[in-house]
Structure formats: structure tokens, C-alpha cells
Amino acid sequence: MQNITFSINSDALRKGVEARAQMGARADFEALKLRTLRQCGGCNDATCTVVHNIAPMEQISFPGIVRACTATATTAVTTVATKAMNAVRGAQVSTEKEPMADQYAVGDAAAPKRGLARFVELIHGVAISNDVKGRPGRISTLLGPTGHYERLSFWTHVAGALLFIVYAILRQVNAGNNGSVEGGLTTASGWTIAAVFLTSSIYHGTAPDPHFSFVTRVLDYIAIYVGITVSTTADIAVATRGFQNVPVETVLDLPLAAGIIIAFFVWRRWLTPLDVTWEEHQHRVNAKKRGDCSLCIGLFSRGHCDGAHTHSRQATSLLIFANFFMSAPTAFALLGRDVASVVLALQIIGFVLVVFGMAVDRVLEWPDAHLIEEDETCFACPKTCGGAMNSHAVWHMIAALSAACTVASREFALANY
């Protein structure tokens, strides 16, 4: 015996019920149509005349009249309600789909600039004011009418560069141990850290342009690896009192490793076409908080990605930074327990800060979640600076604190020689 399955279409059923009600109403009203009646044959009253245009009551019942009126009123109310709901839904959809203006791009696409003029235009748009007049869409509530996503990333790096330039100048002038290996490397590390922050600020200033950032991103990588290598080498020199009893190959390990890594990323950049690495960046936390893209609130950026080599770049930089800890036993032997304990503690804090900063930027993405919900206005200044303190800008400040810890460890060790 075969099973018979019935499938009921709710929309079709509703339409059928409404159509049946309307048909019944029309039938009832047909009975009420104005028509001419014959004179009553069962009445001999002389005053009884032919009554026109009124239906005899026996042709339509009172329930029929009620049913007809009710069906008509219900149909009218349903129609009005449906139109109202459609209007509301249409307004909501149109509001949700209203596009945002592209506030990441800098300059007029119809009249592009080249060379130095383009570089100045990029720095001005990112750092000072990004003119988006004439671009369709709404203005970000986080960035304001002239803001830019990279603005605070640019200025936090500039602040870090100025801080370490001042430190390097003061040390160059006042330090009495610049003639020693450890003293000279400590001064050099101050200049290289300043160069790292300055190079990164230039990269963020040119990030909206795929051609400029094609080069400045590689320069940023080179500066980071050189800065970490010089700083870590200076740490080892201080811990070993100028590489006492340290083999030459041990001293050259870090520069050679950094050189190989730099050569790899330069080679990769040279071989990989520009349009392959240029992509839009999407925040992971945005997918959890909102269903639309991060462009809707201004947390939107573009840039050249590292693809499958992203984790390799991060891991190698951490390994070079952590190389100092291999010389910790020597530091305790040459610097003494008390001094070495402080030096090691500051180095550990600096390393932990770097790892924590990477986690904030790449994993936690704080405070981007608050920015996406638009409930923490203290992280954005649309009416003043035109920027938002996103996770990458926070990472810059944490990196500056980490560098300051390593500087403090070197200076403390040198002061207690």
C-alpha cells in the first residue's frame, strides 16, 4: 500500500481563502443589486405599488449581509496592512543597504597625481584631512567628514619615532661609553628603533595607494628586522660585557638570519604581482558582531597581504627578539645576580608586551568590537582628529612600551658595570 503525502502551500492556501471570501461577498452583494421588482401578486391593497430597485428580503438573508460586509471590511484592512508592512520593510531594507562612502581611498580618481605630488597627497589625506566630497554614500560616524582609518596608526608611529630620536640624541651627546662595543650598539639601537617607527609611519601614510605601499611595506619589513637585530645584538653585548669570550659566529648569527629573512620577503615581493597581494581587510570580530562589512562604520582598509607567509614573518621576528634569553646565564655570571635579575625582568616584560600586542591586533582585535557597536565613543574622535583607535594603533603603543623596556634594561646594566 503506497503512502500518500500531502504538501500544503501556506501562501496558496491563504490566497485561496481570501479569494473564496471575496467570491462569497460578491454573490451576496449581487442579491442586493438594485433591480426592478414586480408588484406583489398576493396583495389586493390599492395602495400597494410597484417598488423599484429594492430586492425582496427573501432573496437575501441577514447573515448574508453581515458576511458580505465583514468579508469586504476584512479584505480592505488586510490590503492596507499589507501595503503598510511592505512600505516599512522597504524602508528598512533601503536603510540597511545604503552604501558608505569610501573614506580609505585618497585623492581624486578622475585626476590622479604621480610621483612626489602623489606622495604628498597621500600623507596629507591620511595624516591631516581626507577630502571625500563628491563620493557617494554616508560618512562614517567614527571618522567624521575628513577622517581616515590609518590616521592614528600614522601618528602613533610618528610619536614613537620622535621619542626615540630624542633618546638617541641625548645618549649620543651625554653617554660616556659610546666608545665601547656595548655602548656604541646601545646608541645604534636607539637610532634604529627610531628608524623603525619612522618607516612604519611612512608605510601607513602611503597604505591607501597600492603602488606606493608595494614598496613601503617591504621597507617597513626591512626596518623592523634590522631594528630587532641591532637591539637584540646590543642586549647580548651588554649582557656579555662587549662579547667577552663569545665566538664570532655567535655574534653573526642574528645578522645573517635577519639578512636571509629580508632577502626572502624582498624576493617574494619582486615575484608576486601587485594585484595578487592587494586586498580588502576584514575584521574577524566584525563578522561576529554584525552581518555587514566593516565599511559600514569606517573600520575598513586595504593593503598588501603576506598570504601563506604571514605567520612566518611574525614567528621569525619573535625568534630574533627572543634570542637574548640564550645569553641569560652569561648575564648572571658577568653582571651579578641583582643586576641580571632586573635586566632579565625588563627583557621578559618587553617580550611579553610584544606577544600581547600581536594578540590584541590579530586575535582579540580590541577595541574594534566596541567601535563596531558604536558604544565606546572614547576610542574615536570624528570631530577633532578624524581617527579611530583601532587594534593596530593600540599595538603600536604597546610596541613602543616594549622597546622602552629593552632600552631601560640596557641602560640599567650599563649604569651598574
N, C-alpha and C positions, 0 to 999 in steps of 0.2 A: 504494500500500500504506500503510495507516494505522499510525502509531506507537502502541504501547500502553504507557502509563505506569502503573507500579505504585507505590502510596503505602502505606508500611508505618507503622502507628501503633505506636511502641515500647511505649507503655503497654498497648495492647490485646494486643500480642504477648506481653509478659511475663505478663499475666494469663491468657492462653490457655495458655501453657506450664505455669504453676502449676496451672491447673485440670486440664490433661491429666495431670500428675503425680499430682495427688490422686485422679483417677478411676482411674488405674492402681493406685495404692496400695490404694484401696478394693476393687478387683477381686481383688487378691492376698489381702487380708485376708478377703474373702468365702470364699476357698478354705480359710482357716484357721478359719472359724467352727466353733463346737462343733456337732457333729451326731452322730447315731447311725449306726453302720456295721453292715452285715450281716456275719454270720460268714463267714469265709473258706471258700469252697467248694472250693478246691483243696488243702485240708489235712485229713487224717483223724486228726490228733493229738487225743486225747481231752482233753488239757489246753487245747486252743485254744478259747477262749470268745469271746463277742461283746464287742468292745471299743467302748465308747460314747464319744462326744464327742471323738474324735481322727480327723482327716482322714487318709486314706491318702496316703502320700508321693508316689504317682504323680500326685495331683491338683494338687500344687504343687511347683514346683522350688525348689531352694536359691537361685538367683539372684532368683527372685520374692520370697522372704522378705527378702533383702538390699535389693532395690529398694523394697519396701514400707516397711521400717524407715527406709531412707535418705530417701525422699520425705517421710515423716512428720516425721522429725527436722529436715530442711531447712525444711519449711513452718513448723514451730514456731519455729525460730531466726529465720527471716525475719520472722515476725509480731512476735516480741519486739523484734528490732532496729528494725523499722519504728515500733513504738509508742515505743521509746526515742528515736529520731530526731525523731519528731513532738513528743514532750514537750520535748526540748531546743530545737527550733525555736520551739515555742510560748513557752517561757520567754524566748528571745532577743527575739522579736517583742514580747512584753509589756513587756520591759525597755526596748527602744528606743522604744516608743510611750508610755511612761509620761510623762504631761504634767508640765511645770514649773509652779510657782506663779507667778502674775502679780505680780512684785515691782516693776513700774513704776507701777501704779496706787497712789494714796494715798487712805486713808480707807475708811470703811465704806459700800459702795454701798447697803446696806439703810437706812442712816440718814445721808443726805448732809447736809453743812453748807453754809451760804451766807455770802456776804459776807466780813467780816473774819475770822470763825471759820474759814471755808474757807481763806483765805489763810494764816493761822497754821498750820493743819493741813498744808497743802502744804509750807511752809517747814520745819516740824518733820520731816515724813516724808522729805523729800529731804536735808536737811542733817544731821539727828541720828539719827532712828530711824523706820523704816517698819514698822509693825506689820502682818504678813500672817497672823496667826493665824486659823484657820478657812478659809483659802483652800486649795482642793485643789491637790495637786501637790508636787513636790520643791523643796527650797530650793537656790538657786544656790550652787555651790562657790566662786564668785568674789565674791559679795556678802554671803554669810552670812545669818543669820535676820532681821536688821533693816536690811540694806543697801539701796542704791538706785543705779541706773545713773547718775543725774545728780549724785551726791554730790560727786565730785572736781571735776567741771566747775563746780559751785556754789562750792566752797571755793577753787579756783584763781583764780576771778574776784574773790572777796572779798579774797584776799591781794593781788591786783593793785590793787584799789581802795584798800586800806589803805596800800599802798606809795606810791601817787601822791598820796593825801591828805596823807601826811606830807611828801612833797616839796613839794606846793603850799603847805602851811602854812609850811614853812621858807623857801621862796622869797618868800612874801608878807611875811614878817617881816624877813628879812635882806637881800634883794636891794635894791640902791640904784638900780636902773634901771627900777623899776616905772612911773615917770612917763613914760618914753619909749614910743613905739609898739611897738617890738620887745620891750622889757622887759615891758610890760603884756600883750602877746599871748603871750609865753612863760609868764608866770604863769597866764594864762587857759587855755593849752593843758594845763598840769598839772591844773587843776581839771576840764577836760572829759575828759581821759583817765581820771581817777578816776571820773567820772560814767559813762563808757562801761563800765568794769569793774563798777561797782555795778549799773547797769541790766541788764547781761548776767547777773549773778548772780541778780537777781530773776526774770529770764526763766527761767533753768534751775531755780530753785526752784518756779516755777509751771508748768513744762512738762508735768507729767502731767495737768493739767486743760485740756481743750480750750477752755473758755470764758475762763479767765484768760489762757492763753497766746495766745488770739486777739488780746488787747490788748497783752500784754507783749512779744510778738515784734515787733510794729510799733514799740513804744517802743525796743526793742533796736536795730532798724534806724535809727531816727531818731538815737539816741545815737551810733551808730557813724559815720554820715555827718557829724554835727555835730563829733564829736571829730576825725575825719580832716581835715575842712575847717579847723577852728581851728588844728590842729597844723601843717598844711601852709602855711597863711597866715602863721603865726608863723615858720616856716622861711624863707619868702620875705622877710618883713620883716627878719629878722636878716641874710639874705644881701645885702639891698639897703640896709641901714642905715636902716630905717624908711621903706621905699618911696621912696627918693630917685629922682627922675626916672621914676617908674613911673606910667603913666596910671591914672586911676580905674577905667576899665572893666577893666583888667587885674587890679586888686585885687578887683573884684567878680565876676570870672569864676567863681571857686571857690564862693563862697556861692550864687550864682544856680544853678550846675549842681547843687549839692547840694540846693538847695530844690526844683528840678524833679524830681529823683530821689525825694526824700522824698514829694513830692506824688503821684507816680505810684504808689508802693507803698502809701501810705495809701488812695488811690482804689481800687486793686486789692483791698486788704483789705476795703474797705467794700462792694464789689460782689460779691465771691466768697463764697458761703455757707460756713459753718463746716465742714459735713460734706464739702465738696468738697476742702478742703486738708488735713484731718486724716487722717493715715495712719500705718501702722506702718513704721518704718525698718528696712531690711535691709542688713546689711553685705555689700559685694561680696566681700570676702575670705572670708567665711563660706561662700559658695557653692562656692569652690574647695577649702576645707579640709574641709567637712562637708556632707553632703547634707540635713541637717535645718536647721530655722530657728535663728537665733541665740538664741531664747528658751531653748533647752535649756541654755545655760550662763550666762545672765544678760545677754548683750550684746544687749539688746532695748530699743527705745524707741519712743515715738510722738511726733508733733508735726505742726505745720502746715508744709506744704511750699510752695516757691515755684513748683513746676511748671516751665513753659517759661521762666520768668524767673530761674531760679537763676543761670545763667551771666551774665545781665545785671547782677544785683546784685553778683556777685563782680568782674566786669570794671570796672564803674563805680567801685567803691571803690578798686581798684588804680590806675585812671587818675587819680583825685583825689590819691591818695598820691604818684604819680609826677610830679605837676605841678611839684614843687620843682625837678626837674632842668632845667626850662626856664630857671631863673634861675641855673644854674651859671656861665655866662660872667660874669654881673654879680658873682657872689660872688668870682671870681678877680680881677676888676678892683677891687673895693672892699675886700675883706678881705685881699688879698695871697695870693701863691701858697702859702705854707706853711700858713697858717690855713685857706684854702679847700680845700686838699688833704685836711686832716684832717676838715673838716666834710663834704666830699663823700664821703669814705671811710665815715664813720659813717652817712651817709644811704643809701649803697649797701648797706651791711650790713643796715640796718633794712629796706630794701625787699626784699632777698633773703630775709631771715628771714620776712617776711610771705608771700612766694610759696612758700617751702619749707614753712611751716606749713600753708598751704592744701593743698599736695600731700600732706603727711603725713595730714591729716584726710580729704581727699576721694579721693585716688588710692591712696597707699600703705597707708592705714589701719593705721599702726603705732602701738602694738604689738598690735593686735587679733588678728592671726594667732597670736601666742604665747598670748594669752588663750584663743582658741578651742581650741587644742590642750591648754590647761591644763598647759603645761610650764614656764611662767615665772611662778611664784607671787609673785615680787617686784613684779609690776605690780598685784597685788590684795591687799587686806587684809580678808578676810571676818570675822576675829575681832576686829579693832580698829576701824578707821574705817568698815567696811562699804561700801567702794567699790572700783572698778577704774580704773586709769589707762588709760582708752581713748584713742583717737586725738584726740578732740575736746578732752579735758583737756590733752593734750600740746600741741595747737595753742594753747590759752590761754596756756600758759607761754611758748611761742615768741613769741606776740603781745606779751606783757609785755616780753620781751627786745628786740623790735623797737622798741617805744615808748621803752624806756630808751636805745637807741642814738640816736634822734632828739632826745631830751632832752639827752643828752651833747653832741651836735653843736651845739645851740643855746647851751648854757651855755659850751662852749669858744669859740665865736665871740664871744659877749658878753664873755667874760673877756679877749679879745685885741683889743678895739676900740681 
